Amino acid sequence: MLRRLAIFVLAFAATALADVGFAQTPVANRPDLTGVWTTYRAPAQAGGRGGAARGTQPELPLRAETRAKVQAYQSLVSPTGDTPGGYCLGTGMPGSMMGSGGYPMEIIQRQDQITIIYEAHNEIRRVYFGSRIIPEKDRLSERNGYSTGRWEGDTLVVETAKLNEQVDQRYPHSDQARILERYTLSEENGQKVLTAQMTMTDPAFYTAPVVETKKWSIVPNGFLMTYECNEPAWLKRLDELKAKSSQPSK
């Protein structure tokens, strides 16, 4: 409850903040991305099918050594079915933005920072602008990296680096990967739609840039549910301890 109240206060206060670190466009002309968004699905087409076509995803242009590294990882975890999510670990970029396991996300926008909260694993990204951007030498590597943003007219441009090497998601990458996202707002079939065009460059892992597009639609008056992961794991552990303590001593 306190966390949800804090998010509401931040969203309300954003309208009163002064413009920080931008000279490209007036505040009034800058698109407002604040809100809860879910994966966009187009209306049903002829034949009774709607949404994007389903099928195999295109093969990624992985280097041979990268493919071997991914296969070694899969061989390690496949026999047990272990996944990072099973240990309460979020996907990380770019998988968090391009997938999110079908869960919604919330964007809280203010002039010097945009906060993106994915319902899946309560994963959080922060995009910094202007004076909020710290020197590169002070940035720490993590699964979602360090993101900086700027506006090019009505397009939000986000650049992400300082990523951990990952072979455990749909888009494996080295710690040298750089991700460029371009966000635009539109209206499609009466819905407010957010389109994210992502380009990831990583010469250490790929023979060519990886380019993908993801569309989200606004959820009017939407909210995120709490994603419980750590608590069930802890309750399971307590049950194990209780079972062990009830066993007769030898």
Beta strands, then each sheet from edge to edge (+ up, - down):
strand 1: 35-39
strand 2: 105-109
strand 3: 113-118
strand 4: 123-128
strand 5: 146-152
strand 6: 155-161
strand 7: 178-188
strand 8: 191-201
strand 9: 210-218
sheet 1: 1+ 2- 3+ 4- 5- 6+ 7- 8+ 9- 1+
end
